[in-house]
Amino acid sequence: MISTRQCSRSSCARPAAATLTYVYADSTVVVGTLSAAAEPHSYDLCAHHADRFTAPRGWDVVHIQTEFAEPEPSTDDLEALARAVREAGRPRQAQAFVAPAPVASEPRRGHLRVISNDA
């Protein structure tokens, strides 16, 4: 199944196609294939933003992959979507409403209550 991670750029909802990593010791930015798992110090970019990325002044950019394509839905994705649509379309069974137990007629204040001495 293809990852459903989105581009890290603000206001971009496209699916991620590449991973960008900063190598601070070498002043280098590495843009490569989408990593298998999201990394806390990396950024996922869509194909549009991966192709147009520019590094900070004085930094080198290393493109491990030169062409990025947005992932296509796999058959697993389509089957999961079809199952979700079928499940959402099923009529829901009415759940029996259970009334809460009646509360004593004595007013209750905080955690204290009055107990009568009538025995």
MODELLER restraints for C-alpha pairs under 7 A, 6 or more apart:
rsr = mdl.restraints
at = mdl.atoms
rsr.add(forms.Gaussian(group=physical.xy_distance, feature=features.Distance(at['CA:1:A'], at['CA:74:A']), mean=6.26, stdev=0.5))
rsr.add(forms.Gaussian(group=physical.xy_distance, feature=features.Distance(at['CA:1:A'], at['CA:76:A']), mean=5.66, stdev=0.5))
rsr.add(forms.Gaussian(group=physical.xy_distance, feature=features.Distance(at['CA:1:A'], at['CA:77:A']), mean=6.19, stdev=0.5))
rsr.add(forms.Gaussian(group=physical.xy_distance, feature=features.Distance(at['CA:2:A'], at['CA:73:A']), mean=6.93, stdev=0.5))
rsr.add(forms.Gaussian(group=physical.xy_distance, feature=features.Distance(at['CA:2:A'], at['CA:74:A']), mean=6.67, stdev=0.5))
rsr.add(forms.Gaussian(group=physical.xy_distance, feature=features.Distance(at['CA:4:A'], at['CA:15:A']), mean=6.49, stdev=0.5))
rsr.add(forms.Gaussian(group=physical.xy_distance, feature=features.Distance(at['CA:5:A'], at['CA:15:A']), mean=5.98, stdev=0.5))
rsr.add(forms.Gaussian(group=physical.xy_distance, feature=features.Distance(at['CA:5:A'], at['CA:16:A']), mean=5.64, stdev=0.5))
rsr.add(forms.Gaussian(group=physical.xy_distance, feature=features.Distance(at['CA:6:A'], at['CA:13:A']), mean=6.05, stdev=0.5))
rsr.add(forms.Gaussian(group=physical.xy_distance, feature=features.Distance(at['CA:6:A'], at['CA:14:A']), mean=5.78, stdev=0.5))
rsr.add(forms.Gaussian(group=physical.xy_distance, feature=features.Distance(at['CA:6:A'], at['CA:15:A']), mean=4.38, stdev=0.5))
rsr.add(forms.Gaussian(group=physical.xy_distance, feature=features.Distance(at['CA:6:A'], at['CA:16:A']), mean=4.76, stdev=0.5))
rsr.add(forms.Gaussian(group=physical.xy_distance, feature=features.Distance(at['CA:6:A'], at['CA:44:A']), mean=6.95, stdev=0.5))
rsr.add(forms.Gaussian(group=physical.xy_distance, feature=features.Distance(at['CA:7:A'], at['CA:13:A']), mean=6.36, stdev=0.5))
rsr.add(forms.Gaussian(group=physical.xy_distance, feature=features.Distance(at['CA:7:A'], at['CA:14:A']), mean=5.84, stdev=0.5))
rsr.add(forms.Gaussian(group=physical.xy_distance, feature=features.Distance(at['CA:7:A'], at['CA:15:A']), mean=5.83, stdev=0.5))
rsr.add(forms.Gaussian(group=physical.xy_distance, feature=features.Distance(at['CA:7:A'], at['CA:16:A']), mean=4.77, stdev=0.5))
rsr.add(forms.Gaussian(group=physical.xy_distance, feature=features.Distance(at['CA:7:A'], at['CA:44:A']), mean=5.28, stdev=0.5))
rsr.add(forms.Gaussian(group=physical.xy_distance, feature=features.Distance(at['CA:7:A'], at['CA:45:A']), mean=4.39, stdev=0.5))
rsr.add(forms.Gaussian(group=physical.xy_distance, feature=features.Distance(at['CA:7:A'], at['CA:46:A']), mean=5.08, stdev=0.5))
rsr.add(forms.Gaussian(group=physical.xy_distance, feature=features.Distance(at['CA:8:A'], at['CA:43:A']), mean=5.92, stdev=0.5))
rsr.add(forms.Gaussian(group=physical.xy_distance, feature=features.Distance(at['CA:8:A'], at['CA:44:A']), mean=5.36, stdev=0.5))
rsr.add(forms.Gaussian(group=physical.xy_distance, feature=features.Distance(at['CA:8:A'], at['CA:45:A']), mean=5.81, stdev=0.5))
rsr.add(forms.Gaussian(group=physical.xy_distance, feature=features.Distance(at['CA:14:A'], at['CA:46:A']), mean=5.93, stdev=0.5))
rsr.add(forms.Gaussian(group=physical.xy_distance, feature=features.Distance(at['CA:15:A'], at['CA:46:A']), mean=5.71, stdev=0.5))
rsr.add(forms.Gaussian(group=physical.xy_distance, feature=features.Distance(at['CA:15:A'], at['CA:70:A']), mean=6.47, stdev=0.5))
rsr.add(forms.Gaussian(group=physical.xy_distance, feature=features.Distance(at['CA:16:A'], at['CA:44:A']), mean=5.52, stdev=0.5))
rsr.add(forms.Gaussian(group=physical.xy_distance, feature=features.Distance(at['CA:16:A'], at['CA:45:A']), mean=4.98, stdev=0.5))
rsr.add(forms.Gaussian(group=physical.xy_distance, feature=features.Distance(at['CA:16:A'], at['CA:46:A']), mean=4.25, stdev=0.5))
rsr.add(forms.Gaussian(group=physical.xy_distance, feature=features.Distance(at['CA:16:A'], at['CA:70:A']), mean=6.94, stdev=0.5))
rsr.add(forms.Gaussian(group=physical.xy_distance, feature=features.Distance(at['CA:17:A'], at['CA:33:A']), mean=6.88, stdev=0.5))
rsr.add(forms.Gaussian(group=physical.xy_distance, feature=features.Distance(at['CA:17:A'], at['CA:34:A']), mean=5.50, stdev=0.5))
rsr.add(forms.Gaussian(group=physical.xy_distance, feature=features.Distance(at['CA:17:A'], at['CA:45:A']), mean=5.95, stdev=0.5))
rsr.add(forms.Gaussian(group=physical.xy_distance, feature=features.Distance(at['CA:17:A'], at['CA:46:A']), mean=4.77, stdev=0.5))
rsr.add(forms.Gaussian(group=physical.xy_distance, feature=features.Distance(at['CA:17:A'], at['CA:47:A']), mean=5.38, stdev=0.5))
rsr.add(forms.Gaussian(group=physical.xy_distance, feature=features.Distance(at['CA:17:A'], at['CA:68:A']), mean=6.21, stdev=0.5))
rsr.add(forms.Gaussian(group=physical.xy_distance, feature=features.Distance(at['CA:17:A'], at['CA:69:A']), mean=6.25, stdev=0.5))
rsr.add(forms.Gaussian(group=physical.xy_distance, feature=features.Distance(at['CA:17:A'], at['CA:70:A']), mean=5.33, stdev=0.5))
rsr.add(forms.Gaussian(group=physical.xy_distance, feature=features.Distance(at['CA:17:A'], at['CA:71:A']), mean=6.65, stdev=0.5))
rsr.add(forms.Gaussian(group=physical.xy_distance, feature=features.Distance(at['CA:18:A'], at['CA:31:A']), mean=6.72, stdev=0.5))
rsr.add(forms.Gaussian(group=physical.xy_distance, feature=features.Distance(at['CA:18:A'], at['CA:32:A']), mean=5.58, stdev=0.5))
rsr.add(forms.Gaussian(group=physical.xy_distance, feature=features.Distance(at['CA:18:A'], at['CA:33:A']), mean=4.71, stdev=0.5))
rsr.add(forms.Gaussian(group=physical.xy_distance, feature=features.Distance(at['CA:18:A'], at['CA:34:A']), mean=4.12, stdev=0.5))
rsr.add(forms.Gaussian(group=physical.xy_distance, feature=features.Distance(at['CA:18:A'], at['CA:44:A']), mean=5.75, stdev=0.5))
rsr.add(forms.Gaussian(group=physical.xy_distance, feature=features.Distance(at['CA:18:A'], at['CA:45:A']), mean=5.20, stdev=0.5))
rsr.add(forms.Gaussian(group=physical.xy_distance, feature=features.Distance(at['CA:18:A'], at['CA:46:A']), mean=6.31, stdev=0.5))
rsr.add(forms.Gaussian(group=physical.xy_distance, feature=features.Distance(at['CA:18:A'], at['CA:47:A']), mean=6.82, stdev=0.5))
rsr.add(forms.Gaussian(group=physical.xy_distance, feature=features.Distance(at['CA:18:A'], at['CA:50:A']), mean=6.41, stdev=0.5))
rsr.add(forms.Gaussian(group=physical.xy_distance, feature=features.Distance(at['CA:18:A'], at['CA:68:A']), mean=6.91, stdev=0.5))
rsr.add(forms.Gaussian(group=physical.xy_distance, feature=features.Distance(at['CA:19:A'], at['CA:31:A']), mean=5.79, stdev=0.5))
rsr.add(forms.Gaussian(group=physical.xy_distance, feature=features.Distance(at['CA:19:A'], at['CA:32:A']), mean=5.53, stdev=0.5))
rsr.add(forms.Gaussian(group=physical.xy_distance, feature=features.Distance(at['CA:19:A'], at['CA:33:A']), mean=5.94, stdev=0.5))
rsr.add(forms.Gaussian(group=physical.xy_distance, feature=features.Distance(at['CA:19:A'], at['CA:34:A']), mean=4.82, stdev=0.5))
rsr.add(forms.Gaussian(group=physical.xy_distance, feature=features.Distance(at['CA:19:A'], at['CA:35:A']), mean=6.12, stdev=0.5))
rsr.add(forms.Gaussian(group=physical.xy_distance, feature=features.Distance(at['CA:19:A'], at['CA:42:A']), mean=6.56, stdev=0.5))
rsr.add(forms.Gaussian(group=physical.xy_distance, feature=features.Distance(at['CA:19:A'], at['CA:43:A']), mean=5.59, stdev=0.5))
rsr.add(forms.Gaussian(group=physical.xy_distance, feature=features.Distance(at['CA:19:A'], at['CA:44:A']), mean=4.55, stdev=0.5))
rsr.add(forms.Gaussian(group=physical.xy_distance, feature=features.Distance(at['CA:19:A'], at['CA:45:A']), mean=6.02, stdev=0.5))
rsr.add(forms.Gaussian(group=physical.xy_distance, feature=features.Distance(at['CA:20:A'], at['CA:29:A']), mean=6.99, stdev=0.5))
rsr.add(forms.Gaussian(group=physical.xy_distance, feature=features.Distance(at['CA:20:A'], at['CA:30:A']), mean=5.69, stdev=0.5))
rsr.add(forms.Gaussian(group=physical.xy_distance, feature=features.Distance(at['CA:20:A'], at['CA:31:A']), mean=4.51, stdev=0.5))
rsr.add(forms.Gaussian(group=physical.xy_distance, feature=features.Distance(at['CA:20:A'], at['CA:32:A']), mean=6.60, stdev=0.5))
rsr.add(forms.Gaussian(group=physical.xy_distance, feature=features.Distance(at['CA:20:A'], at['CA:42:A']), mean=5.66, stdev=0.5))
rsr.add(forms.Gaussian(group=physical.xy_distance, feature=features.Distance(at['CA:20:A'], at['CA:43:A']), mean=5.01, stdev=0.5))
rsr.add(forms.Gaussian(group=physical.xy_distance, feature=features.Distance(at['CA:20:A'], at['CA:44:A']), mean=6.22, stdev=0.5))
rsr.add(forms.Gaussian(group=physical.xy_distance, feature=features.Distance(at['CA:21:A'], at['CA:29:A']), mean=5.82, stdev=0.5))
rsr.add(forms.Gaussian(group=physical.xy_distance, feature=features.Distance(at['CA:21:A'], at['CA:30:A']), mean=5.21, stdev=0.5))
rsr.add(forms.Gaussian(group=physical.xy_distance, feature=features.Distance(at['CA:21:A'], at['CA:31:A']), mean=6.55, stdev=0.5))
rsr.add(forms.Gaussian(group=physical.xy_distance, feature=features.Distance(at['CA:21:A'], at['CA:41:A']), mean=6.99, stdev=0.5))
rsr.add(forms.Gaussian(group=physical.xy_distance, feature=features.Distance(at['CA:21:A'], at['CA:42:A']), mean=4.80, stdev=0.5))
rsr.add(forms.Gaussian(group=physical.xy_distance, feature=features.Distance(at['CA:21:A'], at['CA:43:A']), mean=6.52, stdev=0.5))
rsr.add(forms.Gaussian(group=physical.xy_distance, feature=features.Distance(at['CA:22:A'], at['CA:28:A']), mean=6.10, stdev=0.5))
rsr.add(forms.Gaussian(group=physical.xy_distance, feature=features.Distance(at['CA:22:A'], at['CA:29:A']), mean=4.63, stdev=0.5))
rsr.add(forms.Gaussian(group=physical.xy_distance, feature=features.Distance(at['CA:22:A'], at['CA:30:A']), mean=6.37, stdev=0.5))
rsr.add(forms.Gaussian(group=physical.xy_distance, feature=features.Distance(at['CA:23:A'], at['CA:29:A']), mean=6.04, stdev=0.5))
rsr.add(forms.Gaussian(group=physical.xy_distance, feature=features.Distance(at['CA:27:A'], at['CA:59:A']), mean=4.97, stdev=0.5))
rsr.add(forms.Gaussian(group=physical.xy_distance, feature=features.Distance(at['CA:27:A'], at['CA:60:A']), mean=6.46, stdev=0.5))
rsr.add(forms.Gaussian(group=physical.xy_distance, feature=features.Distance(at['CA:28:A'], at['CA:59:A']), mean=5.37, stdev=0.5))
rsr.add(forms.Gaussian(group=physical.xy_distance, feature=features.Distance(at['CA:28:A'], at['CA:60:A']), mean=4.67, stdev=0.5))
rsr.add(forms.Gaussian(group=physical.xy_distance, feature=features.Distance(at['CA:28:A'], at['CA:61:A']), mean=5.77, stdev=0.5))
rsr.add(forms.Gaussian(group=physical.xy_distance, feature=features.Distance(at['CA:29:A'], at['CA:55:A']), mean=6.73, stdev=0.5))
rsr.add(forms.Gaussian(group=physical.xy_distance, feature=features.Distance(at['CA:29:A'], at['CA:60:A']), mean=6.16, stdev=0.5))
rsr.add(forms.Gaussian(group=physical.xy_distance, feature=features.Distance(at['CA:29:A'], at['CA:61:A']), mean=4.78, stdev=0.5))
rsr.add(forms.Gaussian(group=physical.xy_distance, feature=features.Distance(at['CA:29:A'], at['CA:62:A']), mean=6.10, stdev=0.5))
rsr.add(forms.Gaussian(group=physical.xy_distance, feature=features.Distance(at['CA:30:A'], at['CA:61:A']), mean=5.97, stdev=0.5))
rsr.add(forms.Gaussian(group=physical.xy_distance, feature=features.Distance(at['CA:30:A'], at['CA:62:A']), mean=4.78, stdev=0.5))
rsr.add(forms.Gaussian(group=physical.xy_distance, feature=features.Distance(at['CA:30:A'], at['CA:63:A']), mean=6.03, stdev=0.5))
rsr.add(forms.Gaussian(group=physical.xy_distance, feature=features.Distance(at['CA:31:A'], at['CA:62:A']), mean=6.20, stdev=0.5))
rsr.add(forms.Gaussian(group=physical.xy_distance, feature=features.Distance(at['CA:31:A'], at['CA:63:A']), mean=4.90, stdev=0.5))
rsr.add(forms.Gaussian(group=physical.xy_distance, feature=features.Distance(at['CA:31:A'], at['CA:64:A']), mean=6.10, stdev=0.5))
rsr.add(forms.Gaussian(group=physical.xy_distance, feature=features.Distance(at['CA:32:A'], at['CA:63:A']), mean=5.95, stdev=0.5))
rsr.add(forms.Gaussian(group=physical.xy_distance, feature=features.Distance(at['CA:32:A'], at['CA:64:A']), mean=4.70, stdev=0.5))
rsr.add(forms.Gaussian(group=physical.xy_distance, feature=features.Distance(at['CA:32:A'], at['CA:65:A']), mean=5.23, stdev=0.5))
rsr.add(forms.Gaussian(group=physical.xy_distance, feature=features.Distance(at['CA:33:A'], at['CA:65:A']), mean=6.28, stdev=0.5))
rsr.add(forms.Gaussian(group=physical.xy_distance, feature=features.Distance(at['CA:46:A'], at['CA:70:A']), mean=6.70, stdev=0.5))
rsr.add(forms.Gaussian(group=physical.xy_distance, feature=features.Distance(at['CA:47:A'], at['CA:68:A']), mean=4.96, stdev=0.5))
rsr.add(forms.Gaussian(group=physical.xy_distance, feature=features.Distance(at['CA:47:A'], at['CA:69:A']), mean=5.50, stdev=0.5))
rsr.add(forms.Gaussian(group=physical.xy_distance, feature=features.Distance(at['CA:47:A'], at['CA:70:A']), mean=5.81, stdev=0.5))
rsr.add(forms.Gaussian(group=physical.xy_distance, feature=features.Distance(at['CA:55:A'], at['CA:61:A']), mean=6.43, stdev=0.5))
